[in-house]
């Protein structure tokens, strides 16, 4: 049967499911989104300034793209696919390359690995070394690093050939303050992007976190037992056994009083104060959405993922649950859609679970029924 006819049948099937189908989930498990190579490179900023609203979907083991209405726009021909970023999407077809919204290669697949474009550069791996290319596929920073992350705010976190973690600028020069002894060595942290002009750093000698500016100077001294990068203008910090928030000058914005706290987004932050349930507070620390969720995540595009009775769903900024929490895992909203994951029993092997991927829209309704 011709490929396009098969794809048209999937479109028809999805529309039918959206109108008539309900289902029951059998097992709640946490799935690593990076493993399916779809949402791994999103930072604080919108990665796609050109507004490409196409979303990776998997059909019969291959990845393609649908639009916000669930219509296939790029046929499923890839081993893996990532969101569009700055007009290009990273895909794998044996090797990693980059396509445009028409599905045509702009940069032919020739890399071992790669990340999405950010600030006009993408980190790619060649012969076990990472460097950075421009949108023509030419190297701007030659492959030389053991590991390399996206540029955000003109800085990227890399692991050098001598196995030192450093921040570099867009020419590949290391940002380093030699007059600050406590910054002689950076330690690897996952929350390693610049935001609000600052980057989180960790000093293993004193076992504390602080923040540096874009020139590598100490901006907020090492003093926190735990801390996270800035999001929406605020950074979560832990003092004693409670979480609070600071601004980019290091001033306390919300006094440490939470047992647990997430990251700010859309002016709200998930917090757990005195109970096992999560709610949301505003920039002053006032509870806006009452504690009621088993888990809660950061807001994005006016929507946040929450865990209810063991399944994930979404709420709006007023705390209204959108649709029915029915998913084993979900991603943040991005350009009006959020990826959802459903785990199903394998009909051919009761000991096996099948992972399926779909999308919901802003109203919480499916726009792409989960497929694999």
Legacy VTK file of the C-alpha trace (Angstrom):
# vtk DataFile Version 3.0
C-alpha trace
ASCII
DATASET POLYDATA
POINTS 372 float
0.000 0.000 0.000
1.467 3.428 -0.901
2.941 5.363 2.007
0.765 8.450 1.533
-2.426 6.369 1.614
-1.300 4.846 4.898
-0.680 8.321 6.317
-4.109 9.527 5.140
-5.636 6.573 6.973
-3.834 7.692 10.139
-5.301 11.177 9.735
-8.775 9.693 9.389
-8.220 7.408 12.379
-7.066 10.301 14.523
-10.134 12.394 13.692
-12.381 9.454 14.556
-10.601 8.924 17.888
-10.891 12.593 18.753
-14.644 12.433 18.294
-15.570 9.083 19.760
-12.779 7.303 21.605
-12.018 6.954 25.310
-9.472 4.681 26.862
-8.080 3.421 30.126
-4.436 3.677 31.124
-2.864 0.626 32.711
0.423 1.748 34.243
1.855 5.106 35.352
5.556 5.300 34.657
7.999 8.125 34.175
9.443 8.230 30.669
12.575 10.164 29.803
11.709 12.688 27.101
15.323 12.903 26.073
15.253 9.212 25.207
12.794 9.812 22.382
14.927 12.781 21.245
11.999 15.184 20.958
11.997 17.837 23.678
15.555 17.734 24.892
16.831 21.210 23.956
14.278 23.694 25.246
15.777 26.441 27.360
14.292 29.496 29.039
13.687 31.265 25.740
11.419 30.296 22.874
13.789 28.247 20.683
11.922 29.004 17.468
11.715 32.717 16.754
10.386 31.955 13.269
7.186 30.433 14.607
7.254 26.967 13.063
4.287 25.186 14.672
5.097 21.624 13.660
5.267 18.738 16.093
7.137 15.398 15.881
4.953 12.272 15.813
5.855 8.597 15.578
4.036 6.263 13.199
5.061 2.633 12.738
8.444 3.348 14.331
9.324 6.369 12.167
9.073 10.078 13.015
7.406 12.827 11.003
5.603 16.094 11.767
2.009 17.250 12.175
0.596 20.758 12.453
-1.498 22.172 15.307
-4.613 20.551 13.808
-3.084 17.079 13.815
-2.533 16.962 10.038
0.650 15.367 8.724
2.905 17.941 7.096
6.197 16.029 6.910
6.021 12.300 6.209
7.384 9.920 8.893
10.775 9.038 7.413
13.167 9.710 10.297
14.663 7.562 13.066
14.100 10.454 15.481
12.945 14.058 15.251
13.082 17.160 17.405
11.053 20.342 17.648
11.777 23.124 15.197
14.142 25.759 16.554
14.877 28.984 14.699
13.300 27.575 11.544
15.196 24.260 11.466
14.601 20.878 13.094
17.214 18.349 14.133
16.429 14.884 12.762
18.248 11.591 12.630
18.339 9.353 9.579
21.311 7.221 10.450
23.242 10.440 11.137
21.982 13.784 12.405
20.981 16.571 10.016
18.639 19.571 9.926
15.468 20.089 7.869
13.260 23.061 7.004
9.441 23.200 7.512
8.966 21.556 4.105
10.906 18.520 5.259
13.888 19.258 3.007
17.431 18.964 4.300
19.137 22.309 4.761
22.103 20.605 6.429
22.645 17.049 5.247
22.852 14.287 7.902
26.556 13.830 8.622
26.918 14.249 12.388
27.159 11.634 15.124
24.897 13.715 17.331
23.595 17.241 17.594
21.435 19.725 19.444
18.817 22.154 18.218
19.739 25.605 16.947
19.898 28.344 19.546
21.111 31.886 18.839
21.983 30.840 15.262
24.350 28.068 16.351
23.927 24.347 16.951
26.239 22.020 18.858
27.155 18.926 16.801
29.403 15.927 17.372
31.999 14.686 14.875
34.561 11.979 15.661
33.596 12.092 19.350
34.240 15.843 19.614
31.661 18.607 19.840
31.735 21.944 18.022
29.214 24.486 16.722
27.844 25.049 13.214
25.867 27.892 11.649
22.712 27.495 9.574
24.765 26.820 6.462
26.293 23.808 8.183
29.753 25.396 8.411
31.730 25.119 11.627
31.981 28.393 13.542
33.652 26.717 16.527
35.657 23.657 15.533
34.985 20.280 17.181
37.135 20.190 20.307
34.876 19.602 23.304
33.945 16.437 25.154
30.412 17.819 25.622
28.627 21.001 24.562
25.259 22.604 25.319
23.094 25.255 23.670
23.966 28.925 23.544
21.674 31.033 25.718
22.338 34.707 26.404
25.521 34.421 24.329
27.092 31.736 26.512
27.325 27.938 26.352
28.464 25.326 28.880
31.133 22.937 27.554
33.450 20.193 28.754
36.952 20.857 27.393
39.430 18.318 26.081
41.157 18.478 29.484
37.829 17.574 31.103
37.205 20.997 32.668
33.719 22.498 32.632
33.729 26.041 31.242
31.440 28.694 29.771
32.374 29.958 26.305
31.236 32.889 24.160
30.097 32.598 20.543
33.674 32.761 19.255
34.622 29.751 21.371
36.619 31.774 23.903
36.455 30.593 27.515
34.849 32.993 29.996
37.072 32.858 33.049
37.839 35.050 36.066
41.413 34.294 37.095
41.334 36.704 40.064
38.628 34.740 41.866
40.181 31.629 43.472
36.835 30.021 44.242
36.094 29.970 40.512
39.197 28.076 39.491
37.050 25.039 38.773
33.443 24.750 37.722
31.458 21.632 38.546
29.006 19.989 36.216
25.390 20.966 36.866
22.319 20.229 34.777
20.828 23.713 35.291
23.666 25.302 33.326
22.087 27.977 31.133
22.394 31.738 31.497
19.213 33.631 32.358
18.676 37.165 33.641
22.365 37.661 32.787
23.487 35.127 35.392
24.507 31.471 35.501
24.319 29.078 38.412
27.688 27.653 39.556
28.632 25.160 42.243
31.762 25.109 44.419
32.481 21.575 45.556
35.073 22.771 48.104
32.465 24.635 50.154
29.507 22.577 48.861
27.505 25.710 47.985
25.874 27.373 44.993
26.265 30.927 43.718
25.884 32.903 40.475
28.311 34.446 37.969
27.670 37.209 35.415
28.316 37.026 31.663
31.974 37.959 32.136
32.548 35.167 34.624
32.656 37.464 37.641
31.061 36.378 40.904
27.727 38.205 41.111
25.962 36.387 43.966
28.384 34.738 46.384
28.472 31.039 47.192
26.055 30.703 50.081
23.202 28.341 49.196
23.090 24.643 50.007
20.782 24.169 47.006
19.766 26.511 44.210
18.463 26.536 40.643
18.922 28.798 37.638
16.793 31.883 37.072
13.393 31.386 35.505
10.970 34.211 34.795
13.294 36.572 36.700
13.584 34.541 39.925
15.867 31.791 41.193
14.867 29.192 43.759
17.311 28.959 46.672
17.361 26.759 49.770
18.244 28.133 53.202
18.385 25.605 56.017
15.531 23.239 55.121
13.212 25.684 53.303
12.999 27.062 49.774
12.559 30.699 48.818
13.389 32.970 45.866
15.853 35.728 45.006
15.996 38.327 42.222
19.027 38.825 39.983
20.646 41.162 42.516
20.567 38.467 45.159
17.774 40.137 47.135
15.240 37.855 48.805
11.933 38.176 46.926
10.087 35.421 48.774
11.319 34.335 52.185
12.356 30.669 52.449
9.258 28.954 53.789
8.429 26.152 51.378
9.203 22.468 51.889
9.521 22.195 48.115
9.308 24.679 45.270
9.544 24.586 41.494
10.436 27.290 38.989
8.545 30.446 38.074
6.653 30.620 34.785
3.916 33.040 33.712
4.272 34.761 37.104
3.367 31.642 39.103
5.424 28.968 40.831
4.521 25.479 42.089
5.103 25.186 45.829
4.486 22.800 48.700
4.301 24.651 52.008
2.906 22.644 54.916
1.117 19.688 53.339
1.847 16.885 50.893
-0.153 18.691 48.191
1.176 21.181 45.665
-0.366 24.535 44.811
0.856 27.713 43.104
2.072 31.030 44.519
2.513 34.432 42.861
5.601 36.683 42.838
4.844 37.841 46.386
4.522 34.328 47.687
0.740 34.475 48.012
-1.048 31.206 47.276
-3.115 31.716 44.113
-4.043 28.107 43.324
-4.814 26.107 46.450
-2.733 23.000 47.267
-4.505 19.993 45.735
-2.074 18.211 43.378
0.215 15.241 43.965
2.872 16.927 41.828
2.986 20.201 39.916
5.263 21.680 37.261
6.220 25.049 35.825
3.750 27.108 33.780
4.386 27.562 30.057
2.013 29.355 27.676
-0.540 29.657 30.450
-0.656 25.925 31.111
0.998 23.718 33.741
1.227 19.957 34.148
-0.218 18.502 37.363
-0.482 14.981 38.729
-3.963 13.867 39.814
-4.669 10.321 41.054
-1.432 9.096 39.534
-1.960 10.575 36.055
-0.810 13.787 34.430
-3.045 16.488 33.044
-3.016 20.272 32.653
-4.428 23.342 34.387
-4.757 26.990 33.375
-3.545 29.922 35.476
-6.852 29.953 37.381
-6.322 26.344 38.466
-9.008 24.880 36.191
-8.237 21.316 35.089
-8.346 21.048 31.294
-9.705 17.755 30.066
-9.084 14.591 32.059
-5.687 13.750 33.580
-5.023 10.584 31.617
-1.333 10.472 30.786
1.730 8.672 32.076
4.016 11.584 31.190
3.669 14.987 29.536
5.855 17.781 28.180
5.438 21.547 28.638
3.227 23.420 26.182
5.012 24.731 23.124
3.297 26.806 20.450
-0.164 25.721 21.554
0.432 21.990 21.986
1.925 19.609 24.537
3.271 16.143 23.975
1.670 13.374 26.053
2.814 9.798 26.624
0.577 6.791 27.183
1.899 3.397 28.282
-0.138 0.433 27.052
0.055 -3.306 27.546
1.593 -5.165 24.622
-1.208 -7.392 23.241
1.455 -9.907 22.192
3.386 -9.931 25.480
1.700 -9.211 28.798
5.081 -8.497 30.422
5.893 -5.744 27.949
4.692 -2.127 27.791
4.310 -0.115 24.605
5.045 3.621 24.652
2.839 5.853 22.496
3.173 9.592 21.843
0.412 12.103 21.167
-0.467 15.797 21.561
-3.115 17.840 23.319
-4.175 21.396 22.505
-4.699 24.371 24.803
-8.142 23.090 25.811
-6.682 19.769 26.969
-8.225 17.804 24.111
-6.199 15.494 21.902
-5.098 16.835 18.543
-3.043 13.700 17.805
-4.081 10.374 19.297
-1.028 8.608 20.792
0.734 6.423 18.212
3.990 4.502 18.060
LINES 1 373
372 0 1 2 3 4 5 6 7 8 9 10 11 12 13 14 15 16 17 18 19 20 21 22 23 24 25 26 27 28 29 30 31 32 33 34 35 36 37 38 39 40 41 42 43 44 45 46 47 48 49 50 51 52 53 54 55 56 57 58 59 60 61 62 63 64 65 66 67 68 69 70 71 72 73 74 75 76 77 78 79 80 81 82 83 84 85 86 87 88 89 90 91 92 93 94 95 96 97 98 99 100 101 102 103 104 105 106 107 108 109 110 111 112 113 114 115 116 117 118 119 120 121 122 123 124 125 126 127 128 129 130 131 132 133 134 135 136 137 138 139 140 141 142 143 144 145 146 147 148 149 150 151 152 153 154 155 156 157 158 159 160 161 162 163 164 165 166 167 168 169 170 171 172 173 174 175 176 177 178 179 180 181 182 183 184 185 186 187 188 189 190 191 192 193 194 195 196 197 198 199 200 201 202 203 204 205 206 207 208 209 210 211 212 213 214 215 216 217 218 219 220 221 222 223 224 225 226 227 228 229 230 231 232 233 234 235 236 237 238 239 240 241 242 243 244 245 246 247 248 249 250 251 252 253 254 255 256 257 258 259 260 261 262 263 264 265 266 267 268 269 270 271 272 273 274 275 276 277 278 279 280 281 282 283 284 285 286 287 288 289 290 291 292 293 294 295 296 297 298 299 300 301 302 303 304 305 306 307 308 309 310 311 312 313 314 315 316 317 318 319 320 321 322 323 324 325 326 327 328 329 330 331 332 333 334 335 336 337 338 339 340 341 342 343 344 345 346 347 348 349 350 351 352 353 354 355 356 357 358 359 360 361 362 363 364 365 366 367 368 369 370 371
